[in-house]
Amino acid sequence: MNLRVLVATMLSAAAASLSSAWGQAAHVHSFLPSARSTGIDSPVTFFLAVANSGDSALSGCSIAPERFASTIPTPAFLDVIERDASGALIDGTRFQPFTLDVGQTRHFLVSLQGSRGDADNPFFQTSDVVSYNDRVRIVCTDAASSSIVETTRNAASRMTYLGFADREPPDLISIMATPSGDGVIRIDPATGRGVASVAAVNIGAPADFELTADSIGEVGIRACRSDASGLCLEPRSDVLIFHLDRDETAYFSIVVDDRAGSRIPFAPDVARLNINFQEVTEVDRGAFAATSAALVDSGPALSASQLTGQWRSGNRISDRSLILLSDNRYAVFGIATDAGSISTSLVQTGTYRVVSEGSGFRITGTADAAFGVATPGLDATVRADGLMRFTVGTAVNVYRAALTDSDFPATVSGEFRASSIRQNSGTGGDPALPTLTLSPDGTVTGRFVEDRRLYEDFGVSCGISGSLSGTVELTQCNNPGTHRAFLYPIEDSRDSSKIVAAYLRLESARSTHHIYLFSTDLPE
């Protein structure tokens, strides 16, 4: 499939979904492919589409580097040039401002290049691989209000670019095609199944790769290596390992099964299927490539009993994850997942209630006292097609989300690395952390880090034992004694058989501990 056509159809779908009353933005963009890896001295190109789905024309638009703090590396922009409907480059458009009429989409070729100096700069702490993720900024002037507007970032607009300073990595360019030819995988309500095909060519060093898939939407995803016509050459699996030489092309057949039998909303900025290619290597960080397509299922509408589980506002890297538990407790987290590792930060916990509203539902929540009695709680609306829009706390952001996991295991059990850290600071599954054990009957024993600096300097940790359904006893802590326990799941395993990340809050009259738990089964 022509790459420009695939980008255009994907953006058209995203723009259409955002133009509704539930729309979050009128100015959107998308990259294809969504991830590449190259030597840091080698230029890398992406196809970029920019669309205006609002009701006002845009002028003076520009595409430029997104410069964050001085401690975050930014690639050089070698070229930004527009492409016409045939895919040809348009003379005289290099680095030129452009306009976007209402409903218009324009297409560009963007060429970037990292710097070896970024890898050597101690402020960046990048070692031999520099991550230039989402370093493109697109701004325009709204013709009606004369205000400056910027394209909205969402699951369709993310771009990953890894620059390798110590070696030539494999560089996989991947695209996904759908039967409808518009970049949307439509699950047949009668069979609960949708299909797609993926082509990937390696223009870098030979390497072994692992293919995995992730999605917003409660689906099962299986893939096989295929021939160019889509005929499987091997049995389907949720993970594939394969080798590609330089300039070798591989084809894959993708099958998506809707396990829940419920709707996945048509919201290409939220509900997407990602196909990820991770290099299998002994080095610290391997090359990465990815492509994606929108995912929709027009099956039965959600019922009130199907609202519990995990709702996410994005995938691969999630802006927000909302957990609705069956006992009417909720938790909101910021979550990032990358190659099996998880980092997370707590936003808010509380209790919620559900009422019917039109053909959908309204969910209102009250924040727990730990967040302040005047702090706004959860406010969410769920449409009949399964698209949620929610706000939480004092944040002005409105998140669009879809149900991605309703079959969390009923209990949280196993061995977990545990650390009590400041709210919102986030952490990962550090192998140096002490562990605690959660039993299926709800008992907990072990140790956790109360103060990271005291633990690193003196090995000081806090003991815990008791029942998660009642109270626990803390020993050798700054604030020992009896505490009430509140446990919230964050993420489950790929097969939904166990919880791999959770949040535990311990409260007493004198103190509150925020403890993040990461399964010892996760990669270190």
Backbone torsions as a table, in degrees:
resi	resn	phi	psi	omega
1	MET	NA	140.3	176.2
2	ASN	-62.5	128.4	-175.2
3	LEU	-62.0	-39.0	-179.0
4	ARG	-64.0	-38.5	179.4
5	VAL	-64.8	-41.2	-179.6
6	LEU	-65.2	-41.7	176.9
7	VAL	-62.3	-43.8	-177.2
8	ALA	-62.5	-44.6	-178.7
9	THR	-68.2	-37.1	178.7
10	MET	-65.1	-41.6	178.9
11	LEU	-69.3	-36.4	178.4
12	SER	-61.3	-41.8	178.6
13	ALA	-65.0	-43.8	179.4
14	ALA	-63.5	-43.6	-179.3
15	ALA	-63.7	-38.3	179.9
16	ALA	-63.2	-41.9	-178.7
17	SER	-70.0	-30.3	-177.3
18	LEU	-83.0	-10.1	-177.1
19	SER	-86.4	-3.1	179.8
20	SER	-77.6	178.1	179.0
21	ALA	-63.7	-21.5	178.2
22	TRP	-90.2	7.2	-176.5
23	GLY	-61.9	146.8	-179.2
24	GLN	-105.9	-17.4	-176.8
25	ALA	-157.8	156.5	176.5
26	ALA	-110.3	-1.7	-173.7
27	HIS	-131.8	106.7	-171.8
28	VAL	-130.2	162.2	177.8
29	HIS	-149.6	165.1	-179.1
30	SER	-151.6	147.7	177.8
31	PHE	-112.4	150.0	170.9
32	LEU	-143.2	128.9	-10.5
33	PRO	-67.7	172.5	-176.9
34	SER	-89.0	-7.8	177.7
35	ALA	-155.7	138.9	174.8
36	ARG	-144.2	160.9	177.6
37	SER	-135.7	133.4	179.2
38	THR	-144.4	169.6	167.4
39	GLY	-62.0	143.8	-170.9
40	ILE	-65.9	-20.7	178.5
41	ASP	-91.1	-1.1	-175.3
42	SER	-100.8	135.4	176.0
43	PRO	-64.6	151.7	177.0
44	VAL	-134.9	140.2	-177.1
45	THR	-117.2	147.6	174.7
46	PHE	-133.5	147.0	168.2
47	PHE	-86.5	136.5	-177.4
48	LEU	-129.4	131.7	173.6
49	ALA	-118.9	137.2	179.9
50	VAL	-125.6	130.6	-174.3
51	ALA	-129.4	150.2	174.6
52	ASN	-117.0	105.1	178.7
53	SER	-106.7	17.3	179.2
54	GLY	-89.6	-163.1	-178.1
55	ASP	-114.6	16.6	179.3
56	SER	-138.4	138.5	178.6
57	ALA	-66.3	153.0	179.3
58	LEU	-119.0	141.1	-178.6
59	SER	-134.1	166.8	177.1
60	GLY	59.6	31.1	-177.7
61	CYS	-71.5	143.6	178.7
62	SER	-139.6	151.7	177.5
63	ILE	-119.5	119.2	-172.5
64	ALA	-147.6	168.8	177.0
65	PRO	-62.5	142.5	172.9
66	GLU	-90.5	108.8	-177.0
67	ARG	-100.9	116.9	178.7
68	PHE	-95.8	-143.2	177.5
69	ALA	-65.7	159.4	-178.2
70	SER	-65.4	-13.5	178.5
71	THR	-90.3	4.8	179.4
72	ILE	-115.2	122.4	-175.5
73	PRO	-70.4	147.2	178.2
74	THR	-128.3	131.3	-179.0
75	PRO	-75.4	161.1	173.4
76	ALA	-79.4	142.6	175.9
77	PHE	-94.6	108.7	-178.8
78	LEU	-83.8	-33.8	-175.7
79	ASP	-159.0	139.5	167.8
80	VAL	-138.0	111.1	-175.1
81	ILE	-139.8	141.1	-175.3
82	GLU	-81.8	151.9	177.0
83	ARG	-117.3	145.7	179.3
84	ASP	-91.1	-174.5	-175.5
85	ALA	-62.3	-25.0	179.1
86	SER	-86.3	-6.6	-177.7
87	GLY	95.3	-3.8	-178.9
88	ALA	-77.9	147.3	176.7
89	LEU	-71.5	141.5	-176.8
90	ILE	-98.0	119.9	179.5
91	ASP	-60.2	143.8	174.9
92	GLY	81.3	6.3	-178.5
93	THR	-105.3	3.2	-176.2
94	ARG	-65.0	119.3	179.4
95	PHE	56.5	27.4	-178.6
96	GLN	-96.2	142.9	173.5
97	PRO	-63.9	156.1	-177.8
98	PHE	-143.8	167.5	177.9
99	THR	-111.3	159.9	175.1
100	LEU	-134.0	107.5	175.0
101	ASP	-72.2	164.3	178.1
102	VAL	-59.7	127.2	179.8
103	GLY	82.6	1.1	-175.8
104	GLN	-89.7	144.2	172.2
105	THR	-123.5	133.4	177.2
106	ARG	-121.7	151.2	-172.0
107	HIS	-122.8	141.5	-174.6
108	PHE	-137.5	156.8	168.9
109	LEU	-109.4	122.1	-177.3
110	VAL	-113.7	127.2	179.4
111	SER	-115.4	125.5	-177.1
112	LEU	-122.0	160.7	174.9
113	GLN	-152.3	132.6	177.0
114	GLY	-79.3	-174.3	-178.5
115	SER	-134.0	134.6	177.3
116	ARG	-62.5	-27.4	177.3
117	GLY	-63.6	-29.2	177.2
118	ASP	-63.7	-38.2	-180.0
119	ALA	-69.4	-29.3	-178.3
120	ASP	-89.2	-9.6	-176.5
121	ASN	-78.6	115.4	-176.6
122	PRO	-65.0	-22.0	179.7
123	PHE	-65.9	-29.6	-176.0
124	PHE	-80.8	-22.6	179.8
125	GLN	49.6	49.9	-174.1
126	THR	-102.2	-10.9	-173.5
127	SER	59.3	-128.8	-175.8
128	ASP	-99.1	0.2	-179.7
129	VAL	-126.9	124.6	-179.9
130	VAL	-106.4	128.6	179.9
131	SER	-98.1	116.2	177.4
132	TYR	-109.1	62.1	-174.7
133	ASN	-83.5	135.6	172.6
134	ASP	52.2	46.6	-177.3
135	ARG	-98.8	27.2	179.2
136	VAL	-116.5	130.7	-179.5
137	ARG	-120.8	128.2	-178.0
138	ILE	-121.7	116.7	-178.1
139	VAL	-127.4	149.5	178.9
140	CYS	-140.8	171.3	172.5
141	THR	-108.0	126.2	177.2
142	ASP	-72.9	123.1	-174.7
143	ALA	-65.3	-31.4	-176.3
144	ALA	-78.8	-42.0	-174.7
145	SER	-104.8	-10.2	-175.8
146	SER	63.1	14.1	178.9
147	SER	-86.3	156.7	177.5
148	ILE	-85.5	128.6	179.0
149	VAL	-122.5	148.6	-178.5
150	GLU	-124.4	144.9	179.5
151	THR	-61.4	144.0	179.8
152	THR	-79.8	137.9	176.5
153	ARG	-92.6	133.2	178.9
154	ASN	-151.7	-170.2	-176.3
155	ALA	-63.0	-25.6	-179.3
156	ALA	-84.0	-18.4	-171.6
157	SER	-102.3	-2.5	-176.0
158	ARG	-72.3	144.8	-179.4
159	MET	-136.3	128.3	177.8
160	THR	-113.9	128.2	178.3
161	TYR	-134.1	114.1	178.9
162	LEU	-105.2	126.1	177.0
163	GLY	-107.4	121.4	-176.4
164	PHE	-98.6	124.3	-177.6
165	ALA	-93.8	-19.5	-172.3
166	ASP	-103.2	-9.4	-177.0
167	ARG	-163.7	164.8	170.3
168	GLU	-85.1	117.2	-179.0
169	PRO	-88.5	169.0	166.0
170	PRO	-66.6	149.8	-179.9
171	ASP	-131.3	97.5	-175.2
172	LEU	-93.8	123.1	174.0
173	ILE	-105.3	119.4	-173.1
174	SER	-126.1	146.2	175.0
175	ILE	-137.5	152.3	178.1
176	MET	-118.8	137.0	177.4
177	ALA	-118.5	144.9	179.8
178	THR	-119.1	155.2	-177.8
179	PRO	-56.2	-32.6	-178.9
180	SER	-80.1	-12.2	177.2
181	GLY	73.4	11.6	-177.7
182	ASP	-118.1	15.3	178.0
183	GLY	76.0	19.8	179.9
184	VAL	-124.4	125.6	173.5
185	ILE	-90.0	115.3	-179.5
186	ARG	-104.1	116.2	178.5
187	ILE	-78.0	126.5	180.0
188	ASP	-70.4	118.4	-179.3
189	PRO	-59.6	-27.6	-177.9
190	ALA	-72.9	-36.7	-176.7
191	THR	-107.4	-15.1	-176.2
192	GLY	68.6	25.2	-173.5
193	ARG	-134.4	143.1	172.4
194	GLY	-132.9	160.3	-176.1
195	VAL	-135.9	158.9	174.1
196	ALA	-157.6	168.3	175.6
197	SER	-131.6	150.8	-177.6
198	VAL	-130.3	138.0	172.2
199	ALA	-119.5	139.3	-179.3
200	ALA	-140.5	129.9	177.5
201	VAL	-120.3	134.7	179.6
202	ASN	-97.5	110.9	179.2
203	ILE	-102.5	11.6	177.9
204	GLY	-114.3	-150.7	-177.3
205	ALA	-70.4	149.3	176.1
206	PRO	-58.5	145.8	-177.6
207	ALA	-165.5	162.1	169.2
208	ASP	-93.2	144.8	-178.2
209	PHE	-130.2	154.2	170.4
210	GLU	-115.6	123.2	176.2
211	LEU	-97.1	125.5	173.2
212	THR	-132.4	167.7	179.9
213	ALA	-135.7	146.7	171.7
214	ASP	-140.0	158.4	-172.3
215	SER	-156.7	147.3	161.2
216	ILE	-84.6	129.2	-171.6
217	GLY	117.7	137.6	-175.6
218	GLU	-84.1	86.4	-173.5
219	VAL	-131.6	157.0	168.4
220	GLY	-100.9	135.6	-175.2
221	ILE	-124.8	124.5	177.8
222	ARG	-130.0	143.8	-177.1
223	ALA	-133.4	158.5	172.7
224	CYS	-142.3	152.2	170.2
225	ARG	-72.4	132.4	-173.5
226	SER	-130.8	173.7	169.8
227	ASP	-87.0	-179.5	-175.1
228	ALA	-64.1	-20.6	179.5
229	SER	-87.7	-5.7	179.6
230	GLY	97.3	4.3	179.3
231	LEU	-78.3	124.7	-178.1
232	CYS	-62.6	136.0	176.0
233	LEU	-100.2	-4.3	-177.9
234	GLU	-158.5	165.7	179.7
235	PRO	-63.7	152.1	177.6
236	ARG	-73.5	151.2	179.3
237	SER	-154.7	163.4	176.9
238	ASP	-83.3	-11.9	176.0
239	VAL	-137.8	132.5	177.7
240	LEU	-122.3	138.4	173.7
241	ILE	-114.7	130.1	-177.9
242	PHE	-153.1	166.2	-179.5
243	HIS	-118.1	141.2	174.3
244	LEU	-132.6	126.9	172.7
245	ASP	-78.7	173.7	177.1
246	ARG	-63.2	135.4	179.1
247	ASP	65.8	15.4	176.5
248	GLU	-91.6	142.3	179.8
249	THR	-111.7	139.2	176.1
250	ALA	-123.5	147.8	178.6
251	TYR	-120.3	147.2	-177.7
252	PHE	-138.3	141.7	174.8
253	SER	-105.0	128.5	-175.5
254	ILE	-114.3	131.6	174.6
255	VAL	-120.4	130.7	-179.2
256	VAL	-117.9	122.3	178.4
257	ASP	-112.4	128.7	177.6
258	ASP	-80.3	102.6	-176.2
259	ARG	-71.9	-30.6	-175.3
260	ALA	-86.2	-18.4	-178.2
261	GLY	66.3	27.5	-178.6
262	SER	-124.3	173.7	-173.8
263	ARG	-72.4	144.6	166.1
264	ILE	-115.0	121.9	-172.2
265	PRO	-67.3	152.5	172.7
266	PHE	-80.6	90.0	-178.5
267	ALA	-144.4	80.2	-174.0
268	PRO	-60.3	-17.4	175.7
269	ASP	-78.8	-11.2	-178.0
270	VAL	-121.8	-58.0	-172.6
271	ALA	-87.8	100.4	-176.6
272	ARG	-136.7	155.2	171.2
273	LEU	-105.6	120.5	176.9
274	ASN	-101.5	132.4	169.8
275	ILE	-108.5	119.5	-173.6
276	ASN	-112.1	138.1	177.1
277	PHE	-119.5	111.2	179.9
278	GLN	-109.6	128.1	177.9
279	GLU	-64.9	134.8	174.8
280	VAL	-91.1	111.4	-171.8
281	THR	-151.7	160.6	178.0
282	GLU	-85.6	-14.4	-176.6
283	VAL	-74.6	170.5	-174.4
284	ASP	-59.6	-42.4	-177.2
285	ARG	-140.3	127.7	-179.6
286	GLY	-94.9	170.8	177.4
287	ALA	-67.7	157.5	-177.5
288	PHE	-140.7	141.1	175.4
289	ALA	-142.3	157.6	-178.2
290	ALA	-161.5	155.4	171.1
291	THR	-144.9	166.7	-176.2
292	SER	-153.4	166.2	174.1
293	ALA	-147.3	155.4	176.0
294	ALA	-70.3	154.5	-177.2
295	LEU	-133.0	132.2	-179.4
296	VAL	-144.2	143.4	175.8
297	ASP	-137.3	116.0	-177.9
298	SER	-94.1	32.5	-179.9
299	GLY	-72.3	-161.6	-175.9
300	PRO	-58.0	146.5	178.8
301	ALA	-68.0	153.8	176.4
302	LEU	-65.9	142.3	172.2
303	SER	-101.3	168.8	-178.6
304	ALA	-60.7	-31.7	-178.9
305	SER	-75.0	-10.6	-178.6
306	GLN	-101.5	11.3	-176.4
307	LEU	-84.7	-18.7	-178.0
308	THR	-74.1	151.2	-179.9
309	GLY	129.0	-156.1	-176.9
310	GLN	-105.7	124.4	174.3
311	TRP	-108.7	134.1	-178.0
312	ARG	-129.6	146.2	-178.3
313	SER	-95.3	4.9	178.0
314	GLY	-172.8	177.7	174.3
315	ASN	-138.0	175.1	-167.2
316	ARG	60.1	-59.6	169.8
317	ILE	-126.5	115.6	-172.3
318	SER	-98.8	134.1	175.4
319	ASP	-70.1	-47.2	-179.4
320	ARG	-144.9	145.0	174.4
321	SER	-127.3	122.9	179.4
322	LEU	-107.0	122.0	177.7
323	ILE	-105.0	120.0	174.0
324	LEU	-107.7	114.1	-178.3
325	LEU	-93.4	156.8	-175.1
326	SER	-69.2	-16.8	178.4
327	ASP	-92.4	18.6	176.1
328	ASN	68.9	24.4	168.1
329	ARG	-98.8	151.0	175.8
330	TYR	-133.2	159.6	174.6
331	ALA	-146.5	140.5	176.8
332	VAL	-119.5	130.0	-179.2
333	PHE	-128.6	152.3	161.2
334	GLY	-92.2	127.8	-172.8
335	ILE	-131.0	140.4	170.1
336	ALA	-131.8	130.0	176.2
337	THR	-120.9	137.3	-177.4
338	ASP	-152.2	114.7	175.6
339	ALA	51.7	42.2	174.7
340	GLY	93.2	-17.4	179.2
341	SER	-91.2	156.2	-176.9
342	ILE	-131.5	133.8	167.9
343	SER	-125.6	147.7	-172.7
344	THR	-151.3	155.7	174.0
345	SER	-140.9	136.3	-179.7
346	LEU	-75.6	136.9	174.6
347	VAL	-105.8	-50.9	-178.2
348	GLN	-168.6	150.2	168.2
349	THR	-126.6	160.7	179.8
350	GLY	178.0	-163.9	176.4
351	THR	-119.7	152.6	-174.4
352	TYR	-136.4	163.7	173.0
353	ARG	-137.2	153.1	-177.2
354	VAL	-119.7	133.7	172.9
355	VAL	-131.7	151.1	175.9
356	SER	-72.1	143.3	178.4
357	GLU	-144.6	106.5	-175.1
358	GLY	61.9	-129.2	178.0
359	SER	-91.6	3.6	-178.4
360	GLY	-126.4	-145.3	-174.7
361	PHE	-141.3	153.3	172.3
362	ARG	-116.3	130.5	179.6
363	ILE	-118.8	121.0	178.0
364	THR	-120.8	139.2	-176.9
365	GLY	-130.0	150.7	175.6
366	THR	-110.1	124.2	-178.5
367	ALA	-66.0	145.8	175.8
368	ASP	-63.2	156.6	-176.9
369	ALA	-58.9	-26.5	-179.3
370	ALA	-61.3	-18.4	-177.9
371	PHE	-101.2	4.9	178.4
372	GLY	99.2	134.9	-174.6
373	VAL	-67.5	-22.5	-178.5
374	ALA	-97.1	1.7	-177.4
375	THR	-74.9	127.2	176.5
376	PRO	-60.7	146.6	-179.5
377	GLY	-97.5	-144.0	-178.9
378	LEU	-87.9	137.7	174.0
379	ASP	-136.7	111.1	-173.6
380	ALA	-135.0	146.3	172.8
381	THR	-126.3	134.9	179.6
382	VAL	-117.4	121.5	177.5
383	ARG	-75.9	166.2	179.2
384	ALA	-62.1	-28.3	-179.3
385	ASP	-83.8	1.3	175.6
386	GLY	96.7	4.6	177.8
387	LEU	-87.6	126.7	178.3
388	MET	-104.3	144.8	169.1
389	ARG	-125.8	126.0	-177.1
390	PHE	-142.7	154.8	170.7
391	THR	-125.6	158.5	179.3
392	VAL	-149.9	138.3	177.5
393	GLY	64.8	-149.9	-177.7
394	THR	-89.9	-1.1	-178.2
395	ALA	-65.3	143.8	-179.3
396	VAL	-87.6	-11.5	-177.8
397	ASN	-66.5	139.3	172.4
398	VAL	-109.0	119.6	-175.6
399	TYR	-100.2	132.9	171.9
400	ARG	-96.8	129.2	-172.7
401	ALA	-141.0	160.8	175.1
402	ALA	-133.6	153.0	179.3
403	LEU	-71.5	119.9	-176.9
404	THR	-111.6	-14.0	-178.8
405	ASP	-160.5	108.9	178.1
406	SER	-105.3	-5.4	-175.6
407	ASP	-109.5	48.0	171.4
408	PHE	-57.1	140.9	174.2
409	PRO	-56.1	145.4	-175.2
410	ALA	-67.0	-28.2	-179.1
411	THR	-126.1	154.7	174.9
412	VAL	-106.1	116.8	-178.2
413	SER	-144.7	158.3	179.3
414	GLY	125.3	-173.2	179.5
415	GLU	-99.7	133.2	-175.5
416	PHE	-132.0	142.1	167.0
417	ARG	-76.8	138.9	-168.7
418	ALA	-134.8	135.1	177.8
419	SER	-146.1	131.7	174.2
420	SER	-95.3	118.0	-175.0
421	ILE	-132.5	168.1	179.4
422	ARG	-61.5	142.4	177.8
423	GLN	-55.3	136.4	177.4
424	ASN	77.1	1.2	-177.4
425	SER	-83.4	-25.9	177.1
426	GLY	74.5	156.9	177.8
427	THR	-161.6	175.0	175.5
428	GLY	-124.7	178.9	-179.4
429	GLY	-81.8	73.5	-176.9
430	ASP	-67.1	122.2	-178.6
431	PRO	-65.3	-15.2	179.8
432	ALA	-81.8	-10.1	-176.9
433	LEU	-72.9	149.5	172.1
434	PRO	-67.0	167.9	-176.8
435	THR	-122.5	156.9	168.7
436	LEU	-131.7	157.0	-176.1
437	THR	-115.9	128.6	174.6
438	LEU	-104.3	126.0	-180.0
439	SER	-94.6	155.0	179.2
440	PRO	-57.0	-25.6	-179.8
441	ASP	-83.4	3.8	175.6
442	GLY	93.9	3.6	178.0
443	THR	-86.2	154.2	-179.0
444	VAL	-134.8	137.9	174.6
445	THR	-143.2	151.6	176.0
446	GLY	136.6	-153.6	-176.4
447	ARG	-140.0	154.4	175.4
448	PHE	-141.1	162.1	179.6
449	VAL	-85.2	119.9	177.6
450	GLU	-88.9	-39.4	179.8
451	ASP	-132.7	113.2	-173.7
452	ARG	-59.6	-40.5	-177.6
453	ARG	-68.0	-42.8	178.2
454	LEU	-63.4	-34.6	178.9
455	TYR	-69.4	-45.0	-178.0
456	GLU	-67.6	-35.4	-177.0
457	ASP	-86.5	-35.2	-171.9
458	PHE	-129.9	0.3	179.5
459	GLY	72.5	21.8	-177.3
460	VAL	-79.1	126.9	175.3
461	SER	-138.9	170.0	-172.7
462	CYS	-112.2	134.3	177.7
463	GLY	-87.6	147.3	179.9
464	ILE	-140.8	140.2	173.9
465	SER	-157.3	149.4	178.5
466	GLY	142.2	-157.0	-175.7
467	SER	-115.7	130.9	179.0
468	LEU	-71.6	-17.0	178.1
469	SER	-88.9	-2.4	179.9
470	GLY	-139.9	-105.2	-178.3
471	THR	-127.7	158.0	175.8
472	VAL	-127.6	157.4	177.3
473	GLU	-108.3	131.3	176.0
474	LEU	-106.4	137.2	179.2
475	THR	-129.2	153.3	178.4
476	GLN	57.3	38.1	179.9
477	CYS	-116.8	166.8	172.4
478	ASN	-64.1	-34.0	178.1
479	ASN	-128.0	78.4	-178.3
480	PRO	-75.9	178.2	175.6
481	GLY	110.6	-161.8	-173.4
482	THR	-84.7	134.7	178.5
483	HIS	-135.2	147.6	169.9
484	ARG	-81.5	145.0	-175.3
485	ALA	-114.1	137.2	176.4
486	PHE	-133.2	117.2	-174.5
487	LEU	-112.1	134.2	179.6
488	TYR	-130.5	125.7	173.8
489	PRO	-70.5	148.5	177.0
490	ILE	-114.3	-52.9	-178.6
491	GLU	-139.3	144.6	171.8
492	ASP	-110.1	174.6	-177.6
493	SER	-72.7	168.6	-177.2
494	ARG	-56.9	-36.8	-179.0
495	ASP	-93.6	9.1	178.5
496	SER	60.7	24.1	-177.1
497	SER	-87.5	-20.7	-178.8
498	LYS	-156.2	156.5	174.7
499	ILE	-80.2	132.3	180.0
500	VAL	-110.5	-11.5	175.4
501	ALA	-147.3	139.0	-178.1
502	ALA	-150.4	164.9	178.2
503	TYR	-123.7	132.1	-178.9
504	LEU	-124.3	121.7	175.8
505	ARG	-108.6	131.0	179.3
506	LEU	-116.4	125.0	-174.5
507	GLU	-124.1	138.1	168.8
508	SER	-137.3	179.6	179.8
509	ALA	-66.3	-22.0	-175.1
510	ARG	-106.2	-20.2	-172.5
511	SER	-156.2	160.8	173.2
512	THR	-133.7	130.3	177.9
513	HIS	-110.3	131.1	174.0
514	HIS	-106.1	113.2	-174.0
515	ILE	-118.5	127.5	176.8
516	TYR	-102.3	130.7	-176.2
517	LEU	-114.2	130.2	178.2
518	PHE	-128.8	125.0	-176.2
519	SER	-56.8	140.1	175.9
520	THR	-69.0	-8.4	176.3
521	ASP	-77.9	-15.5	179.5
522	LEU	-70.9	149.7	176.1
523	PRO	-59.3	144.2	179.4
524	GLU	-76.5	NA	NA
